[in-house]
C-alpha cells in the first residue's frame, strides 16, 4: 500500500495560543459577565446609562464637526503679562 504524506496548506499550521490574548480575553469575559449581571439586577439604570451614552455619542459626532467648521480660521489675540501678545488660530482639518 502506498502512503502519501499529509499535506496541509501553510495557513493552517497549528500555532500555540498567545498568553497575552488569552489573558486579555479572560479579563474581558469576566468584566462583560459582571456587567451583564449588574444590568440584569438593575435594568432601569442599565437602560438609562445605555441610552445616555448612545445619545452622547450621536451628539458628539454631529456637534464636533459643526463646531470645527464654525471655528475654522478663527483667530484671537491673548495678552499674557510678562510674555506679550499670543495669537490663537483654529484650523480644523
Number of C-alpha atoms within 10 A of each C-alpha: 3 3 5 6 5 5 6 8 6 7 6 7 8 7 6 6 8 8 9 9 10 11 11 11 12 12 12 12 12 12 12 12 12 12 13 14 12 13 15 12 11 11 13 11 13 16 12 11 13 12 12 12 12 11 12 12 12 11 11 11 11 11 12 11 13 12 11 15 15 12 14 14 13 13 11 10 10 10 10 9 7 6 7 8 11 11 9 12 13 14 12 13 7
